[in-house]
Amino acid sequence: MKNRLQQFSVKLLAATLAIILAIPTNVFAMKQSKSNIYTAATSVMGVQEKDTSKEETENTDFNLIKSAVSQQETTDYIIEKSARLSKTTGDVDYKIVVKAKNPSTEPTGEQTTTFAITENTDDEKLSVDDVKALDANGNETDINFNQHTPNLLNTTKENIRTTGITSAKPQYGMVYYISTKLTEEALKNLEEKSPQLALDFTIASPNQNPVQTRYSLATTNPDTTQITINNDGNVVNQASELVEKEDNLHLYKGEYKKEEKTIFQTTPAQLVWTDYINAKDDKEFAINFDLDENQDTEYSQIKIDYYEARDKGYVLNQSFSKTVDFTNSLNLTIPQGYIAKVSLSTAIKENTNAKVYTFNGVKVANPTYKEEKTEKTEEEQASDDADPLPDDFFKNAEKAKSFYFLSLLGKLTQKVLWLLQSSYFTSL
């Protein structure tokens, strides 16, 4: 009898140990919230201690979203464009390299490059950080230049949006270091929504056609479902990127203006749509105005303004401005060295409850939208009447399961100890 009891105790102890080994190790470390961070080892399966010597550099690189260098070729220039965006400060740094295609030709006169960030971008506070010339080997050298800024194109002393840079025309090329800053709202929503980044610039030199372009960018989020391994066998952390937009003719923006009431009059709510157009040539093209059915255009007019690239920046040429009655399509010609601004205001139809308003694919939320109530079926009503589970029920389900195993383990251990003690005293 004693031998059987001892054998049973041994079997029970073995079963208890088997249960202990079957429980996941993280059950016993549930309260340990601090994790260890390791840099990549030379093997996928390897682990090495954290290297703190490069921590500051790695953190800096991690907070930067960079673009590849894109290239644009014109009759007289090869233009290289690149940018980087800081996720912490919202600083945007642009590098524009303008290389002469025929450097053997002796340059004469001056070269003026005009830059602008329109109000339809999420850029603000345009700044010229540095200007360099290129030598025959492609190295950067100092050059004298003059910078001027007008009080136009929505520019103020606190928020410069356009500027002009004039220097002697270099033989081999120029390098422009331009910076802007994201708006507070764009920086706050950076992880959820790509900001609208666009740098307009025009290069003008004597005896050469002006070159006009727009460097438009969007952020892309990494694909977390894929794993990339480099040639050394290490897992590469995927990062967000700045990607240049191919279709950059238009820069749309919409704004909902609430109803305004004064003693003398009431201005109903309206939608204001704007588009800054940077055409690559002076050929005629059509602009379509695709609006949703909840907007009223009976009394709407389309206004077109032209901003000319000058040594002080893009300046409004009022002699070119015009206003026409609303039409679904409009033919337009933009001279080289100009940016066109198209503006349109629409009324909101009565007795409508649109969730969003649209213009050529751009959406503006309706702040007065009211969710329409629908009658529920008996099954839906019964489901709503049922007592809902607590919000943290599913979050704590795994934790509760782990504690259950621990409790069961404790009871089994106590039983084994009691049987062993009983067996010991019985044998005395």
Number of C-alpha atoms within 10 A of each C-alpha: 7 11 10 10 15 16 12 15 19 15 13 17 19 13 13 19 14 11 14 14 10 9 14 10 10 10 15 12 9 10 8 8 7 6 6 7 10 12 13 19 16 13 12 12 9 9 12 12 11 14 11 11 8 10 12 10 10 11 10 13 13 15 15 21 19 20 20 13 14 14 12 11 12 11 11 16 19 15 21 16 18 20 23 19 23 19 18 11 13 20 20 22 18 21 18 20 21 23 22 20 17 13 16 10 10 10 16 13 11 14 20 25 24 27 27 25 25 23 17 17 20 20 25 23 19 22 18 16 12 14 20 19 24 21 15 11 7 12 10 15 12 10 14 10 15 12 16 14 21 20 16 16 18 13 21 14 10 9 13 21 28 30 27 24 22 21 18 17 19 21 20 23 22 24 19 19 16 19 22 25 20 24 16 12 10 19 20 14 11 15 14 9 14 17 20 18 24 22 22 18 27 24 23 22 18 13 8 10 13 18 19 22 20 22 19 20 22 16 21 15 14 12 10 9 5 7 10 10 11 8 6 10 14 17 16 11 12 14 16 17 19 22 19 22 14 9 7 17 16 17 19 21 19 21 16 17 14 14 10 10 10 7 5 5 8 10 11 12 14 18 21 14 20 22 20 23 19 22 23 16 14 13 11 11 11 10 14 12 14 13 17 15 12 18 20 17 18 10 10 15 16 18 17 19 20 24 21 19 29 24 22 22 28 29 21 19 13 10 8 11 14 11 12 11 12 18 13 10 11 13 9 14 13 18 16 19 26 25 26 23 21 18 19 19 22 22 17 18 15 9 7 11 15 19 14 14 21 18 19 12 11 14 16 17 14 16 12 10 12 10 9 6 6 6 7 10 9 9 9 10 11 10 11 11 9 8 7 8 8 8 8 8 10 11 10 11 10 12 12 13 12 18 13 12 15 16 12 13 17 12 12 18 16 11 15 19 13 13 19 18 12 13 18 12 9 10 9 5
